[in-house]
Amino acid sequence: MSTKAKMILAQNVDLSNCDREQIQYAGAILPHGVLLSIREQDFVILQASVNTATMLGPAAEQLLGQSLAVVLNDSELRTIREQLDSGVLDTPRRAFRTLIRELQFDVFIHRVDGVIITEFEQHTGNHQDSASLYSSVHAALTDLQATETVQSFLDLAVDRVRHYTGFDRVLAYKFMEDDTGWVRSESLDPAAGFVSYKGLRYPASDIPQPARRLFAKTWLRHQPDIGYTPVPLAPQANPLTGGPLDLSCALLRSVSVMYSGYLKNMGTHSSLVMNLLRDGKLWGLLACHNHRGPLHVPYEVRVACEFMAHMVSYLMAAKERSEESAYAVGLKTFEAKFASSFSGDPKLERTLPASLNLLGFVRAGGAARTGNSHVIKQGRTPSSEQILALAQWLSAHSPNDIFTTNCLSSHLPEALTYAPIASGLLAIRLSKTDHQYLLWFRPEQTQTVHWAGDPAKPVDLSDDGERLMPRTSFAIWKQTVQFTSQPWLDLERAAAADLRSSLMEILIREGERLYDLYADLERSRNELDAFAYVASHDLKEPLRGISNYAKMLNADYADRLDQEGRDRLETLIRLSRRMDNLLDSLLQYSRIGRIADTYGEVDMNAVAKDAIDSLTAQFVNKVDIRITSSLPTVIGTESRLLEVLTNLISNAAKYNDKAVKWVEIGVEPETSDKFCELYVRDNGIGILPEHNEQIFDIFRRLHGRDEFGGGAGAGLTIVKKIVEVHGGRIWVESVMNEQTTFRFTLRRAGGK
């Protein structure tokens, strides 16, 4: 198959493949001029449009192989050579105006594919005085600079272009993010009685990508007569390359049959299109249409239009940036304020509700922060459960740190249930592992889009029923768009990325600080444990001596002491015994974590049974101790976990003043793949809420020394440390005089 056969050209293009049409290889030109392809070294003519006989004199076949000197004089040839030597010349440059056979031509030249394309455009002689034209354009630019909004700027721009070009309709056409087009502004000849296109949307297929690429290469494209007959080149192939001649930038290039057919269907007889750029990218078009007949815009006016397009692009970008700048400043101010609010307190869950309004960032109806199965909400948002589910979905399906959409339900169908308040979403990921996100929600913005024709049927069949051709109906087609919000702006996405970067820097610095603090704390803890161990171990020997001597004094000299002396000795013995118990507890506490325990799978059913058996003698026939459900197998040390249950069951039995006492041991239904939650519950005296933390402090008793069987007050402290060393946590829930439940978590055997 030949290269040409593979290409989509004018001969085989329709709307099913027009997005791949090689428009630059048109192989033909518009009829109001002549095109010659010449070899640069010697100006030999390689290709010519077949209309040379009517305009230049010699027929195309007579010109091929001849020097350009058969058409131009020596002075004109020198001018072309000087132009070629002066620069790259990859876009057409006007070299001069010449008179051939009593016809005036503007001559343009540019390089492509190793040849010089020379274009002779017939001059109409109908043009404005240059000084008058300059004055008109200068006045227009002055007025444009004075406008206050982008809309008023575009309205004035299209009006002025129509005024000095003579077209009866001029549109400012913007390309949207989905490649559809939107007529943002329009100027109409008031005497023409046309239907306005302002505000209408056009399917992306109306201006396919090949056309957009060529629009971006040249500032201006003029088609004086839409009903023209293309003038082919002879020969079709470039003799130097063997392929079709690239006419991308040629002023006279024949346009796509799809484009000219589209304009004909609109009732347009002549067009002039100027591109509008922002930051080097195609923003949209200034499209001029004439419905009352062909219109050839002279070169001087086109130069003014091209200059106007440059300035409109520049000023429009400035106007848009001006409108955006105040918003952007607000976003940056929020970022700085948000970052500074973390000084000394990097915990988001504490900072957000008290000191900062998330809704002060981007324009949104609601905002939320998620993490660790918690949700903090502001404004109108979905429920906490829906937000948590959304955060989990984002973690699983969005690899990006910033996620935005103005139609959340198109990504997550479940979001339809809360579309009225959250059709749009901007999400900043802080941590993927525990679903930490900052979220902003935009409400549904139901709107009616006015299309120029049915967007679902942008094509019609040709008369033979074989080809898809541009549609003929441009009647207004109304479409109601639901479940979408106002789109997110690029500057909002950029601000979100900046905000996340600031937060990450703060959290990293805070993580480093916490790491240092943890290291210091670990050293201090180890030193304290070592001190407690040494102190409790070494103090026991002198204390034992004091106790023994007190007992000997009491035995040997009791008959020589009065009652007061004997009572004092008994007090000394009792205090020594209490001190010994305290040191035993301190020694036991200090050993937890200092000695490397062997971890393995522990059946908590067996541990609970052993704990109950060890306490049976103490509480036999006094307390009903029962296991309410099958307990799990956990990871830990059996002897340590036995201490936990023994202490908790013993306390539950001791601190109970009911006639019928009971203690329950159980496990909550599965709430985590990694941890299980066990509990020890009783119907005892209860604990006041303000003491829920204090009861775990070492040697802290809430009752008198000898009440409820006495004790050193270290049991719960030891229990807490054992649970934490096992990677879990413990807490208490209580109702005074009714019930107390100690809950603690342990790692599940085989957990993820």
C-alpha positions, 0 to 999 in steps of 0.5 A, spaced: 500 500 500 502 506 498 504 512 503 498 516 499 493 510 500 494 510 507 493 517 508 486 521 509 486 526 504 480 530 501 479 524 496 477 519 502 475 524 508 469 524 512 467 525 519 468 518 521 476 519 520 476 527 519 480 527 526 486 523 522 485 527 515 492 530 513 490 537 511 497 539 510 497 535 504 491 538 500 494 538 493 490 544 491 490 551 492 484 557 493 483 560 486 484 567 487 492 566 486 497 562 484 502 557 487 509 555 485 514 550 488 521 552 486 528 549 488 532 554 492 539 553 489 537 556 482 529 558 482 527 552 478 520 551 478 518 544 480 510 544 481 505 549 479 498 550 480 494 549 474 491 556 473 497 559 471 495 560 464 489 565 466 493 569 471 501 569 469 500 567 462 504 561 461 501 554 462 503 550 468 506 544 464 510 550 460 513 553 467 515 546 470 523 546 469 523 553 467 527 559 472 522 563 476 525 569 471 520 567 466 515 570 471 519 575 475 524 580 473 531 581 476 530 586 481 524 582 484 528 575 484 534 579 488 529 581 493 527 574 494 534 572 494 535 577 500 529 575 503 531 568 503 538 569 506 535 574 511 532 568 516 529 561 517 523 563 513 518 557 515 512 562 515 509 566 509 513 573 508 510 578 503 516 580 499 513 585 494 507 587 490 508 586 482 504 587 476 503 581 471 499 582 465 495 588 468 493 584 474 496 586 481 499 580 486 502 580 493 508 575 492 509 571 499 515 566 500 517 561 505 521 554 506 518 547 507 521 540 505 527 543 501 523 548 497 521 555 496 513 556 496 512 562 492 505 564 492 502 570 488 495 572 491 491 577 486 490 584 489 483 586 489 485 594 490 479 595 495 483 596 502 483 602 507 489 607 507 494 604 512 494 610 516 487 610 517 487 602 518 493 604 524 489 609 527 483 604 527 487 598 530 490 603 535 484 606 538 481 599 538 487 596 543 486 602 547 479 601 548 480 594 549 485 595 555 480 599 558 475 594 559 474 591 566 472 584 565 474 578 560 467 578 557 466 585 556 473 585 553 471 579 548 465 583 546 469 589 544 474 585 540 469 582 536 465 588 535 471 592 532 474 586 528 467 586 524 467 594 524 474 594 520 474 587 516 466 588 513 464 581 515 457 580 518 458 576 523 464 575 528 465 570 534 469 569 539 470 561 540 473 558 546 475 551 546 473 547 553 476 542 556 472 536 553 474 539 546 467 542 545 467 549 543 463 555 546 461 561 543 463 566 548 462 572 544 459 575 538 458 581 534 452 581 528 451 586 523 444 589 526 441 590 519 442 582 517 437 579 521 441 573 523 440 568 529 445 569 534 450 563 536 452 567 542 452 562 548 451 556 543 456 549 544 459 545 538 461 538 538 468 537 538 467 534 531 466 541 528 473 543 529 477 536 529 484 536 531 488 536 525 484 543 523 486 545 530 493 543 529 494 548 523 490 553 526 495 553 532 501 554 526 498 560 523 495 566 526 490 567 520 487 563 515 482 566 510 477 563 505 474 569 500 469 564 497 467 558 500 464 555 494 470 555 490 473 550 486 480 547 488 486 548 483 490 542 483 498 542 483 502 539 477 505 534 479 502 532 485 508 530 488 514 534 490 520 532 485 525 532 491 521 528 496 517 524 492 511 525 497 505 530 497 507 538 498 506 540 505 502 546 505 501 547 512 503 554 512 501 556 505 496 562 505 492 559 499 492 552 501 485 549 499 481 547 506 478 541 508 472 539 504 469 537 511 470 544 513 468 548 507 462 543 507 460 545 514 461 552 513 456 552 507 451 548 511 451 554 516 450 559 510 457 562 510 460 564 503 466 567 506 471 566 512 477 569 516 479 565 522 484 568 527 487 563 533 487 566 540 493 563 544 494 563 552 501 561 554 503 558 547 496 554 547 490 554 543 485 558 547 480 559 542 478 563 535 476 569 532 472 566 527 469 571 521 463 569 517 460 573 511 453 570 509 451 575 504 456 573 499 464 572 498 468 577 501 476 578 499 479 581 505 486 585 502 493 584 505 493 590 509 487 589 513 489 582 514 496 584 517 491 589 521 487 583 523 493 578 525 496 584 529 489 584 532 489 577 534 496 577 537 494 583 541 487 580 543 491 574 545 496 578 550 491 582 553 485 577 554 491 573 557 492 579 562 485 580 563 484 573 565 490 573 569 487 579 573 480 576 574 484 570 577 489 574 581 485 576 587 482 569 587 490 566 587 492 571 592 486 568 597 488 561 595 496 563 597 494 567 603 490 561 606 496 556 604 500 560 609 495 561 614 494 554 614 501 552 615 502 557 620 496 554 624 500 548 625 506 551 629 507 547 635 501 542 634 501 538 627 495 534 629 490 536 623 484 533 627 485 539 633 487 544 628 481 544 623 475 545 627 478 550 632 482 555 628 481 555 621 475 554 616 477 550 610 471 553 606 476 559 606 480 556 601 477 554 594 470 555 593 466 550 595 459 548 599 463 543 604 469 540 606 472 535 610 478 531 613 478 524 614 483 519 617 484 514 622 476 512 621 474 519 624 471 525 620 471 532 621 466 536 617 465 543 615 459 546 611 454 542 607 457 535 606 455 527 605 455 523 612 461 521 615 460 514 613 459 516 606 465 520 607 469 515 610 467 510 604 469 515 599 476 516 602 477 508 602 475 509 594 480 514 593 486 510 596 484 504 592 483 507 585 486 514 585 494 514 585 494 521 584 496 526 590 490 531 588 484 528 585 479 533 582 472 532 578 466 536 577 462 529 576 463 525 582 458 520 580 461 518 573 467 515 577 463 513 583 456 511 582 454 511 589 455 518 589 449 519 586 445 519 593 449 525 595 450 529 588 445 535 590 451 537 595 457 533 592 457 533 585 464 536 585 470 533 589 477 536 590 481 531 594 488 532 597 491 526 600 495 526 606 496 519 607 494 513 603 495 508 609 490 510 613 485 514 608 487 521 610 485 526 606 482 533 605 476 534 601 472 539 598 465 538 595 461 542 590 454 542 590 450 540 583 449 545 578 444 543 574 444 547 567 441 547 560 446 547 555 444 550 548 447 546 542 448 548 535 444 542 533 443 535 536 450 533 539 448 526 539 448 527 531 453 531 529 453 528 522 449 527 516 449 522 510 451 524 503 446 524 498 449 517 496 448 514 503 456 512 503 459 518 507 458 521 513 458 529 512 457 535 516 450 536 519 446 541 516 441 542 522 444 548 526 437 549 530 438 550 538 438 543 541 437 544 549 440 539 553 439 538 561 446 537 564 445 533 571 450 531 577 455 536 575 458 541 579 462 548 577 468 545 574 475 546 578 480 551 575 487 550 573 489 555 579 485 551 584 488 545 582 495 548 583 493 551 589 491 544 592 498 541 590 502 547 593 498 546 600 499 539 600 507 540 599 507 545 605 503 540 609 508 535 607 514 539 609 511 541 616 509 533 617 516 531 615 519 536 620 514 534 625 516 527 624 523 528 625 522 532 631 518 527 634 523 521 632 528 525 636 523 526 642 521 519 642 529 517 642 530 521 648 523 518 651 526 511 650 532 513 653 529 516 659 524 510 659 530 505 659 534 509 664 528 510 669 526 502 668 533 501 670 533 505 676 526 502 678 529 495 678 536 497 681 532 501 687 527 496 688 532 490 688 537 493 692 532 497 697 529 490 699 535 488 703 536 493 708 528 493 708 528 486 710 533 487 715 529 493 718 523 488 718 527 482 722 530 487 727 523 490 729 520 483 729 526 480 734 525 487 738 518 485 739 519 478 741 525 479 745 523 485 749 516 485 749 515 484 756 520 490 757 516 495 753 509 498 755 503 498 750 505 504 746 512 501 745 509 495 743 504 498 738 510 502 735 514 496 733 507 493 730 507 499 726 514 499 724 513 491 722 506 493 718 510 499 714 516 494 712 511 489 710 507 494 706 514 497 703 516 490 701 509 489 697 510 496 694 518 494 692 515 488 689 510 491 685 515 496 682 520 491 681 515 487 677 513 493 673 520 495 671 521 488 669 516 488 664 519 490 657 526 489 660 526 482 659 525 479 652 519 475 652 518 469 647 512 471 643 507 466 640 500 464 639 496 464 645 489 461 646 486 466 650 480 461 652 486 457 656 489 463 659 482 465 662 481 458 664 487 458 668 486 465 671 479 463 673 482 456 676 487 460 680 482 465 683 477 460 685 480 458 692 480 466 693 473 467 691 469 460 691 462 461 692 462 468 692 463 471 685 460 468 679 466 468 674 464 466 667 466 466 659 461 469 655 464 467 648 469 463 645 476 467 645 480 468 640 488 466 639 492 472 639 500 473 639 503 474 645 506 471 652 502 466 655 504 468 662 504 476 661 497 475 659 495 471 665 497 476 669 492 481 665 486 477 666 488 475 673 489 482 675 482 484 672 478 479 674 481 479 681 479 487 681 472 486 678 471 481 684 474 485 690 470 492 688 463 489 688 458 490 694 452 487 690 449 481 694 450 477 687 456 478 684 458 476 677 464 477 672 464 476 665 470 475 660 468 476 652 470 478 646 467 483 641 465 481 634 470 482 629 472 489 628 479 489 625 483 484 621 489 485 625 486 486 632 481 483 637 478 487 642 477 483 649 473 485 655 472 484 663 466 486 665 463 486 672 457 489 676 461 492 681 461 499 684 463 503 678 468 508 677 467 516 676 469 518 669 474 523 671 478 517 674 478 513 668 485 515 666 488 516 674 486 508 675 492 506 671 497 511 675 502 507 679 500 506 686 494 510 685 488 508 689 481 511 689 479 508 696 482 507 703 489 503 704 485 497 707 478 498 703 476 492 699 482 488 701 487 493 700 493 493 695 499 497 693 495 500 687 500 497 682 495 492 678 492 496 673 499 499 671 502 493 670 496 490 666 496 497 662 504 496 661 503 489 659 498 490 654 502 496 651 508 492 650 504 487 646 502 492 641 495 493 644 491 499 648 486 498 654 481 503 657 475 503 661 467 504 661 463 505 667 456 506 670 457 508 677 454 503 682 452 499 676 457 496 671 465 497 669 468 494 663 475 494 662 477 493 654 483 491 651 486 490 644 491 484 642 494 482 635 490 477 632 494 470 630 494 470 623 492 477 622 494 482 616 
